[in-house]
Amino acid sequence: MNREPNAGRGPVDFKISNGYEARVNVEIKYTSNNIKSGYEKQLPIYNAAERTQYSIFLIIKTTDSTKALDDLLKFRQSEVTSGKRAPEIFIVDGRINPSASKAK
């Protein structure tokens, strides 16, 4: 696992590899950033630069709004439906919530 390898077009957040054939780029974005641009524009550039076949787009949810997430998930589904290879999307809730013991 390499953190921010830079192949000339800017660094992807992580590259995981096991030899030449098994390489995966991992790009991480907060929902407060432009996640659609990261998915549609940045990640394909990193994939081409690193010559990876697979990639993961890890989204850390930092806002309550779901519009950007919903739009991105619909876009990915349309890519998959049309037979294109689409990076996997994983969403982690990074919002700060009161602990269960303090919730009323």
C-alpha positions as a Markdown table, in Angstrom:
| # | Residue | x | y | z |
|---|---|---|---|---|
| 1 | Met | 0.0 | 0.0 | 0.0 |
| 2 | Asn | 1.4 | 3.3 | -1.1 |
| 3 | Arg | 0.2 | 6.7 | 0.2 |
| 4 | Glu | -0.2 | 9.4 | -2.5 |
| 5 | Pro | 1.9 | 7.9 | -5.3 |
| 6 | Asn | 2.4 | 10.6 | -8.0 |
| 7 | Ala | 2.6 | 9.3 | -11.5 |
| 8 | Gly | 2.7 | 12.8 | -13.1 |
| 9 | Arg | -0.9 | 14.0 | -13.0 |
| 10 | Gly | -1.2 | 14.6 | -9.3 |
| 11 | Pro | -1.3 | 12.1 | -6.5 |
| 12 | Val | -4.1 | 9.6 | -5.9 |
| 13 | Asp | -4.7 | 9.1 | -2.2 |
| 14 | Phe | -3.6 | 5.4 | -2.0 |
| 15 | Lys | -2.5 | 2.7 | -4.4 |
| 16 | Ile | -2.8 | -0.9 | -3.3 |
| 17 | Ser | -0.9 | -3.5 | -5.3 |
| 18 | Asn | 0.2 | -7.0 | -5.3 |
| 19 | Gly | 2.5 | -7.2 | -8.3 |
| 20 | Tyr | 1.8 | -5.6 | -11.6 |
| 21 | Glu | -1.6 | -7.2 | -12.3 |
| 22 | Ala | -3.4 | -6.5 | -9.0 |
| 23 | Arg | -3.4 | -2.7 | -8.6 |
| 24 | Val | -6.2 | -0.6 | -7.1 |
| 25 | Asn | -6.4 | 3.2 | -6.7 |
| 26 | Val | -8.2 | 4.6 | -3.7 |
| 27 | Glu | -9.4 | 8.2 | -3.9 |
| 28 | Ile | -10.9 | 9.8 | -0.7 |
| 29 | Lys | -13.2 | 12.8 | -0.7 |
| 30 | Tyr | -15.4 | 14.5 | 1.9 |
| 31 | Thr | -19.0 | 15.2 | 0.8 |
| 32 | Ser | -18.2 | 18.9 | 1.4 |
| 33 | Asn | -15.9 | 18.7 | -1.6 |
| 34 | Asn | -16.9 | 18.3 | -5.2 |
| 35 | Ile | -17.4 | 14.5 | -5.2 |
| 36 | Lys | -18.7 | 14.3 | -8.8 |
| 37 | Ser | -15.7 | 16.0 | -10.2 |
| 38 | Gly | -13.4 | 13.7 | -8.2 |
| 39 | Tyr | -15.2 | 10.6 | -9.4 |
| 40 | Glu | -15.7 | 11.6 | -13.1 |
| 41 | Lys | -12.5 | 13.6 | -13.8 |
| 42 | Gln | -9.8 | 13.0 | -11.2 |
| 43 | Leu | -10.0 | 9.3 | -10.6 |
| 44 | Pro | -9.9 | 8.3 | -14.3 |
| 45 | Ile | -6.8 | 10.5 | -14.7 |
| 46 | Tyr | -5.1 | 8.7 | -11.8 |
| 47 | Asn | -6.2 | 5.3 | -13.1 |
| 48 | Ala | -4.6 | 6.1 | -16.5 |
| 49 | Ala | -1.4 | 7.4 | -14.9 |
| 50 | Glu | -1.0 | 4.5 | -12.6 |
| 51 | Arg | -2.3 | 2.0 | -15.3 |
| 52 | Thr | -4.8 | 0.5 | -12.8 |
| 53 | Gln | -7.8 | -1.6 | -13.9 |
| 54 | Tyr | -9.8 | -1.1 | -10.6 |
| 55 | Ser | -10.4 | 1.8 | -8.3 |
| 56 | Ile | -12.3 | 2.7 | -5.2 |
| 57 | Phe | -13.9 | 6.1 | -4.5 |
| 58 | Leu | -14.2 | 6.4 | -0.7 |
| 59 | Ile | -16.6 | 9.2 | 0.4 |
| 60 | Ile | -16.6 | 10.4 | 3.9 |
| 61 | Lys | -20.0 | 11.9 | 4.7 |
| 62 | Thr | -19.5 | 15.2 | 6.5 |
| 63 | Thr | -22.8 | 16.9 | 5.7 |
| 64 | Asp | -26.4 | 16.1 | 6.2 |
| 65 | Ser | -27.2 | 16.9 | 2.5 |
| 66 | Thr | -27.6 | 13.8 | 0.3 |
| 67 | Lys | -28.2 | 15.4 | -3.1 |
| 68 | Ala | -24.6 | 15.2 | -4.3 |
| 69 | Leu | -24.3 | 11.6 | -3.1 |
| 70 | Asp | -27.6 | 10.6 | -4.7 |
| 71 | Asp | -26.6 | 12.2 | -8.0 |
| 72 | Leu | -23.2 | 10.4 | -8.0 |
| 73 | Leu | -24.8 | 7.0 | -7.2 |
| 74 | Lys | -27.2 | 7.5 | -10.1 |
| 75 | Phe | -24.4 | 8.5 | -12.4 |
| 76 | Arg | -22.4 | 5.4 | -11.4 |
| 77 | Gln | -25.4 | 3.1 | -11.9 |
| 78 | Ser | -25.9 | 4.6 | -15.4 |
| 79 | Glu | -22.3 | 3.8 | -16.2 |
| 80 | Val | -22.7 | 0.2 | -15.0 |
| 81 | Thr | -26.0 | -0.2 | -16.9 |
| 82 | Ser | -24.3 | 0.9 | -20.1 |
| 83 | Gly | -21.6 | -1.7 | -19.6 |
| 84 | Lys | -18.8 | 0.6 | -18.6 |
| 85 | Arg | -16.3 | -0.2 | -15.9 |
| 86 | Ala | -17.1 | 2.1 | -12.9 |
| 87 | Pro | -15.1 | 2.6 | -9.8 |
| 88 | Glu | -16.7 | 1.1 | -6.6 |
| 89 | Ile | -18.1 | 3.7 | -4.2 |
| 90 | Phe | -17.9 | 3.3 | -0.5 |
| 91 | Ile | -19.5 | 5.8 | 1.9 |
| 92 | Val | -18.5 | 6.2 | 5.5 |
| 93 | Asp | -20.5 | 8.4 | 7.9 |
| 94 | Gly | -18.0 | 10.9 | 9.3 |
| 95 | Arg | -20.5 | 13.2 | 10.9 |
| 96 | Ile | -20.0 | 13.9 | 14.6 |
| 97 | Asn | -23.0 | 12.5 | 16.5 |
| 98 | Pro | -23.7 | 12.5 | 20.2 |
| 99 | Ser | -22.7 | 9.2 | 21.9 |
| 100 | Ala | -25.5 | 6.7 | 22.4 |
| 101 | Ser | -25.1 | 7.0 | 26.2 |
| 102 | Lys | -25.8 | 10.8 | 26.0 |
| 103 | Ala | -28.6 | 10.7 | 23.4 |
| 104 | Lys | -32.0 | 11.8 | 24.6 |
